[in-house]
């Protein structure tokens, strides 16, 4: 009886990982396919409410960003009305900022000197090229999402983690967060998103 019980337990132990590996493999494949789309895109246009609150600095604005991988990306303020229309140009990989108006310059956050104006292009860069740490399904605002956390070491060796919630139905971002050394410094709630190729197909 003992031999039979041991044999049964060993069989279960051998078969259980195989079952888990199947679903895990499908999830990894889905994540890889989704990230490939971002990695291969020519660019994208997006709008989001971006906010930060750190060490007494409170900043919130609705931003539009035209993101071009490896090139110059343009960020424009849509709200509040007092600074609407102000624009900044960002360049990878050093994230150099050129302002058309200093009112968009909310300063920099953390020792990594991350500007709130760079939130949206940084999230896209992390999604494309960051080191994947976590992936799971999780709802955000009632939307079923794929939640990804990726790591990009900062220029001063700070640990920069970007977390994005991507709609399972469309693969587009719903929510984004940037954390430096364990502290969330920027959040983004997306209101629109389009890949450049999708915009072309729609005739936009």
N, C-alpha and C positions, 0 to 999 in steps of 0.2 A: 504493500500500500504506500509506504514512504517513497519508494522508487517511482511509482506512478505519479504521486503528488508532485515530486520534484521535477519530473519530466514535463508535467502539465504547466508548472510555473515557469520553467525555462522557455517553453513554447510561447506562453503569453508574453514574456519579456522580450522575446525575439520578434514577435509580430506587432506589438504595440508601437515601437519606434517606426516601423515601416508605414503604419497608418498615418502617424503624425507627419512623417516626412513627405507623404504625398500632398497633403494640404499645404504644408509649409513651402513645398516646391512650387505649387501653383501661386501662392502669395508672392514669393520671391520673383517669379517670372512676371507677374502682373506689375510689381513695383519696378522691375528692370525695364519693361516695355514702356511704362509711363514716363520714367526718367529719361529714357532714350528720346522720347518725343521732345522733351524740354532741351535735351542736350543738342539735338539736331535742328532745332528751330532757328529760323533766321532772325526772329525777334517776336515781341508781343506788346500789346497795349493793355493797360490795366488801370483801374481806379480803386482806391481803398481809403478808408478812414484810418490814419496812422496816429498813434499816440505814444507818449512816453511820460514817465513820472519817476524821476530819480534825483536824489539829493537836492530836493527843492525845485528842480526844473520840471515844470509841467508844460507839455506842448501837445497840441492836437490840431490836425488839419486833414482835409480831404485832398488827396493827391492823385494826379494822373501821371502815369509813367509810360514812356515809350522806351522799351528796353531792347538794346542791341548787344548780343553776346560778344564780349571781347572788344567792343567799340565804345562809342559815346552814347549814353542814355540821357534822355531829357525828362526832368521831373517838373511838373507845373502844379501850383496851388489852385484848387477849385473853391475851397472854403477854408477859413472864414473870409467874408467879403472884404475885410480890411487889407488882406494881402493876396486876394485872388488875382491870378494872372502872373504872379511872380514865378520865375523859372530858374532852374539850375541844371547844369550839364555835368555829368559824372563820367569818368573814364576808368575802365579796368586796366590792369589789376590793382593799381594803387588807390583807386577810389578818390581821385582828385576831383575837387568840386570847384566849378566856376559859376558864380552867382550873377544873375542879372539884377538882383536886388538883395541887399543884405538882410531884409526882413525875413527871408526864407531860412537864413542861417540861425538855427536854434542852438548853435554850439555843438559840442561833441559829448558823447556819453562814454563812461568807463575809461580805463587806461588804454583801451584800443582806439579811442577817439573816433567812435562811430557816430556819424551825423544822422539825425532823424530823417533828413532829406534823402539819405541813401538806403532807407529801409527796404523799399520795394525792389530795386535792382539787386541788393544784397541777398534777398530771399530767393530771387531767381537764380543768381549765381550759385548759391548753396544747393539749391535743388538740382542744378545741372551737374555740379562737380564736387559737392561735399561728400564726406565719408559717411555712409549710412550706419547709424547706430541703432535705431529702433524703427519698427513698422508694425502697425496694428490698425484694425478697423475701429472707428470711434465717431459718434455723431457730434456735429457742432451746429448749434442752432437748429436742431431738428433735421439736419442734412447728413445722410450717411456718408462718411468720409474714410479715406485712407490717411492715417496720421503717420508722418515721417519725421524723424529727427536726424539731422545730419550735422557733422562736425567740420568746421573750417578753422584751422589754427590761425590766429591773428598775426599781424606783422610784428607785434611785441610778445608773441608766444602765448597770448591769452586764449583761453578755451572758448571759442564762439560756437554756440549751438543754435541752429535754426530749426524750428518746428513748423511744419505746414500741414494743414488739413486740406486734402484734395478730394473734391466731389467724386464719389464712386461712379456716378452716372456719366459725368462729363470729363473728369480728370483735371478740372480747373481749380485753382485755389479758392478756398472759402475763408481761411484764417491763417495768419502767420505770426510767429513770435521769434524774436532774437534775444538770446541770453548770453551774457558774458560772465564767465567764472561763476555760473550757477544763479545769476540774478537776471530776471527778465527785464530788459531795458526798452524794448520796442514791441508794439503789437500792431497788427494790420488786419482790418476786417474788409475783405474784398467785396466790391459792389458790381464790378464788371471785369471781364478778362477775354481777350481774343488773341490767338496766334496770328501772325502776319499772313500765313498761307490761308487761314480760314477767312480772314478779312478780304483777301484777294478773290477767293472763290465766291464770297457773298457780294462782290462788286463794290465793297466799301473802300 
